[in-house]
């Protein structure tokens, strides 16, 4: 009787291994099918100068908006809420500080490159 139980256990283990092998074979086939799919063309990456110009323009727009809201509030415009004025002012301040930090990093990188021996 013990031989029968051992044989049944061995057969069950073999069936489990076969199932695992079949499953891994299916996964491998799916992966190879995915690898054969055509890849997308890489999106066009903007140049650094374009990105920098957009950042400067964005900061400029934020500062103009902040200035316009501040002027409208000072003139007593009922549409100009103090919270909107303060939020616009903080947005323009944070954007300007970020742009200043980017400029500092660019200048530092340029200086580092110029210090490199030829």
The 8 nearest C-alpha neighbors of each residue, nearest first, counted from 0:
[[1, 3, 2, 4, 5, 6, 7, 8],
 [0, 2, 4, 3, 5, 6, 7, 8],
 [1, 3, 5, 0, 4, 6, 7, 8],
 [2, 4, 6, 0, 1, 5, 7, 8],
 [5, 3, 7, 1, 6, 2, 8, 0],
 [4, 6, 8, 2, 7, 3, 9, 1],
 [7, 5, 9, 3, 8, 4, 10, 2],
 [6, 8, 10, 4, 5, 9, 11, 3],
 [9, 7, 11, 5, 6, 10, 12, 4],
 [8, 10, 6, 12, 11, 7, 5, 13],
 [11, 9, 13, 7, 12, 8, 6, 14],
 [12, 10, 8, 14, 13, 9, 7, 15],
 [11, 13, 9, 15, 10, 14, 8, 16],
 [12, 14, 10, 16, 11, 15, 17, 9],
 [15, 13, 17, 11, 12, 16, 18, 10],
 [16, 14, 12, 18, 13, 17, 19, 11],
 [15, 17, 19, 13, 18, 14, 20, 12],
 [18, 16, 20, 14, 19, 15, 21, 13],
 [19, 17, 15, 21, 16, 20, 22, 14],
 [18, 20, 16, 22, 17, 21, 23, 15],
 [21, 19, 17, 23, 22, 18, 24, 16],
 [22, 20, 24, 18, 19, 23, 17, 25],
 [21, 23, 19, 25, 24, 20, 18, 26],
 [24, 22, 26, 20, 25, 21, 19, 27],
 [23, 25, 21, 27, 22, 26, 20, 28],
 [26, 24, 28, 22, 23, 27, 29, 21],
 [25, 27, 23, 29, 28, 24, 30, 22],
 [28, 26, 30, 24, 25, 29, 31, 23],
 [29, 27, 25, 31, 26, 30, 32, 24],
 [30, 28, 32, 26, 27, 31, 25, 33],
 [31, 29, 33, 27, 32, 28, 26, 34],
 [30, 32, 34, 28, 33, 29, 27, 35],
 [33, 31, 29, 35, 30, 34, 28, 36],
 [34, 32, 30, 36, 31, 35, 29, 28],
 [33, 35, 31, 32, 36, 30, 37, 29],
 [36, 34, 32, 33, 37, 31, 38, 30],
 [35, 37, 33, 34, 38, 32, 31, 39],
 [38, 36, 35, 39, 34, 33, 40, 32],
 [39, 37, 36, 40, 35, 41, 34, 33],
 [40, 38, 41, 37, 42, 36, 43, 35],
 [39, 41, 42, 38, 43, 37, 44, 36],
 [42, 40, 39, 43, 44, 38, 45, 37],
 [43, 41, 44, 40, 39, 45, 38, 46],
 [42, 44, 41, 45, 40, 46, 39, 47],
 [43, 45, 42, 46, 41, 47, 50, 49],
 [46, 44, 49, 43, 47, 50, 48, 42],
 [45, 47, 49, 48, 50, 44, 51, 43],
 [46, 48, 50, 49, 51, 45, 52, 44],
 [47, 49, 51, 46, 50, 52, 45, 53],
 [50, 48, 52, 46, 47, 51, 53, 45],
 [49, 51, 47, 53, 48, 52, 54, 46],
 [50, 52, 54, 48, 53, 49, 47, 55],
 [53, 51, 49, 55, 54, 50, 56, 48],
 [52, 54, 56, 50, 51, 55, 57, 49],
 [55, 53, 51, 57, 52, 56, 50, 58],
 [54, 56, 52, 58, 57, 53, 59, 51],
 [57, 55, 59, 53, 54, 58, 52, 60],
 [56, 58, 54, 60, 59, 55, 53, 61],
 [59, 57, 61, 55, 60, 56, 94, 95],
 [58, 60, 56, 62, 57, 61, 55, 63],
 [61, 59, 63, 57, 62, 58, 56, 64],
 [62, 60, 91, 58, 64, 59, 63, 65],
 [61, 63, 65, 59, 91, 64, 60, 66],
 [62, 64, 66, 60, 65, 61, 67, 59],
 [65, 63, 67, 61, 66, 62, 68, 60],
 [66, 64, 87, 62, 88, 68, 63, 67],
 [65, 67, 63, 69, 64, 68, 62, 70],
 [66, 68, 64, 70, 69, 65, 63, 71],
 [69, 67, 71, 65, 70, 66, 84, 72],
 [68, 70, 66, 72, 67, 71, 84, 65],
 [69, 71, 73, 67, 72, 68, 66, 74],
 [70, 72, 68, 74, 76, 69, 73, 79],
 [73, 71, 69, 79, 75, 74, 70, 76],
 [72, 74, 70, 75, 71, 69, 76, 68],
 [75, 73, 71, 72, 76, 70, 69, 77],
 [74, 76, 72, 73, 77, 71, 79, 70],
 [75, 77, 71, 78, 72, 79, 74, 73],
 [78, 76, 79, 75, 80, 72, 71, 74],
 [79, 77, 76, 80, 72, 71, 75, 68],
 [80, 78, 72, 77, 76, 71, 68, 81],
 [81, 79, 83, 82, 78, 84, 72, 77],
 [80, 82, 84, 83, 85, 79, 72, 69],
 [81, 83, 85, 84, 80, 86, 87, 79],
 [84, 82, 86, 80, 81, 85, 87, 79],
 [83, 85, 81, 87, 82, 86, 68, 69],
 [84, 86, 88, 82, 87, 83, 89, 81],
 [85, 87, 83, 89, 88, 84, 82, 90],
 [88, 86, 65, 90, 84, 85, 89, 83],
 [87, 89, 85, 65, 91, 86, 90, 84],
 [90, 88, 92, 86, 91, 87, 93, 85],
 [91, 89, 87, 93, 92, 88, 94, 86],
 [90, 92, 61, 94, 62, 88, 89, 93],
 [91, 93, 89, 95, 90, 94, 88, 96],
 [92, 94, 96, 90, 95, 91, 89, 97],
 [95, 93, 91, 97, 92, 96, 58, 90],
 [94, 96, 98, 92, 97, 93, 91, 99],
 [95, 97, 99, 93, 98, 94, 92, 100],
 [98, 96, 100, 94, 99, 95, 93, 101],
 [99, 97, 101, 95, 100, 96, 94, 102],
 [100, 98, 96, 102, 97, 101, 95, 103],
 [99, 101, 103, 97, 102, 98, 104, 96],
 [102, 100, 98, 104, 103, 99, 105, 97],
 [101, 103, 99, 105, 100, 104, 106, 98],
 [102, 104, 100, 106, 101, 105, 107, 99],
 [105, 103, 107, 101, 106, 102, 108, 100],
 [106, 104, 108, 102, 107, 103, 109, 101],
 [105, 107, 109, 103, 104, 108, 102, 110],
 [106, 108, 104, 110, 105, 109, 103, 111],
 [109, 107, 111, 105, 110, 106, 104, 112],
 [108, 110, 106, 112, 107, 111, 105, 113],
 [111, 109, 113, 107, 112, 108, 106, 114],
 [112, 110, 108, 114, 109, 113, 107, 115],
 [111, 113, 109, 115, 114, 110, 108, 107],
 [112, 114, 110, 111, 115, 109, 116, 108],
 [115, 113, 111, 112, 110, 116, 109, 117],
 [116, 114, 112, 113, 117, 111, 110, 109],
 [117, 115, 114, 113, 112, 111, 110, 109],
 [116, 115, 114, 113, 112, 111, 110, 109]]
